[in-house]
Amino acid sequence: NIVNQLTKSKASSPPASVPGGEGVLQKGKSDAKLALIYKGSSTIHTEAEKLALADKYPDRKVVRMRTDKPCVVITGPYNKITPDPSFGHAYGTTISTYPKLKAKQLREGDPICDSYRVHCHPNGTLMCVADGCGWGERPKEAGNRIKDNFITFMTRNAPKVKTTRELTEQLVTALAIADYSTFYDKEDCWMAGTATVVGGCVMELAEPVGDKTWIVHFVSIGDCKAFLFDAKTQKVSDITNGNRCNLTDPRDPGGRLGPYTRDGGPDLRNFDVYSQLCNPGDIVLMCSDGVHDNLDPQHLGKVPVDLGMDGSSWDDVEEDIGTPAKTKFMDELLTQILTEDGQPPVPSYIVKKIIRHCRMTTGASREWMEQNPHGKLAHDYKLFPGKLDHTTIVAVTVGPYVEGEDAVPMRSVNPQVWPFG
């Protein structure tokens, strides 16, 4: 774990331009190598200052998170730790919706390159989802390193945070550490993979803001998304509204950690911080694009006129018009998925229902490709809706976690909700 090296190394100090980087140097590195090591970290902090991310939202006092207490860890899909579905505070899973390969006991696109990690502490939660860009071992490794080092850094530094401004600064440094972790042990940085990421904290406010007593505060690079289910209104809202830079092309995530630019730095085009006031009982969702692309009206065969806009092609829609329309559609569809049976949503139930939606939406494409392994799937979202992908969703209940008080009814084992292992 690179964070352990950061805190234990006795090597010389790094350049002053890299906040939080003390002790990161490894013995025997040349000056040229050291310059490369700090390139990404410096870039991330510089961009955060340029965008004034720490000042984007009002500075609010928060209750210090007690990460020294025992916590529940939820992580996957590798070295998977998943609580029983009856655990009512948080849940997460990753699947692949790609077709199975007949010649092998694998799916196209294996290994899965998504990754997630959640730490449920007594008075707050740390959570992160990373989506390796592309297929293969390198993006898989990048995604796993990013979410592990992001959460490890925040576990050690969240207790220091007293305000949301300080929290933003710690989250930015966590991203810098996560970026460095993708290539720190490589002979050449281009041997590392890249990944998109969304990660942050659910914390209690020291002073209520109106009727709100908690806050979800996080950073994002790329097109992973976060949503909030309001337990009072029973509606879902996209906290990351507009974070995908390209309205019509899901292949462009808008940004990523790991070596991407000409000089080996991260792609920070849509680097941003997000914050949302909330209350105990609300539920925070974080997901990879394998989920929200299957909520996108375009991928469900809808055309602009179906959403009350002019035109029959999404290519003709301006981004400032199309993005709000797509967001509204996704929010309403997620709300319908979560509330259609009238049962109070809980994390395990939410995760399984959303995963079921993604599997069913992509079913026609997957079946055709399995029956025609050498054919080319028609680019027709009406005949073949959805997008095949690695698919990750985590759900966390806002509020304190008290051991033994979060059991929920096991209705989520209903085969109509989760008909798979």
Buried (B, 14 or more C-beta within 10 A) or exposed (E): EBBEBBBEBEBEEBEEEBBBBBBBBEEEBEEEEBEBBBBBBBBBBEBBEEBEBBEBBEEBEBBBBBBEEEBBBBBBBEEEEBBEBBBBBBBBBBBBBBBBBEEEEEBBBBBBBBBBBBBBBBBBBBBBBBBBBEBEEBBBBBBBBBBBBBBBBBBBBBBEBEBBBBBBBBBBBBBBBBBBBBBBEEEEBEEBBBBBBBBBBBBBBEEEEEEBBBBBBBBBBBBBBBBBBBBEEEBBBBBBBBBBBEBBEBEEBBBBBBBBEEEBBBBBBBBBBBBBBBBEBBBBBBBBBBBBBBBBBBBBBBBBEEBEBEBEEBEEBEEEBBBEBBBBBBBEBBBEBBBEEEEEBBBBBBBBBBBBBBBBBBBBBBEBBBEEEEEEBEEEBEEBBBBBBBBBBBBBBBBBBEEEEBEBEEEBEEEEBBEEE
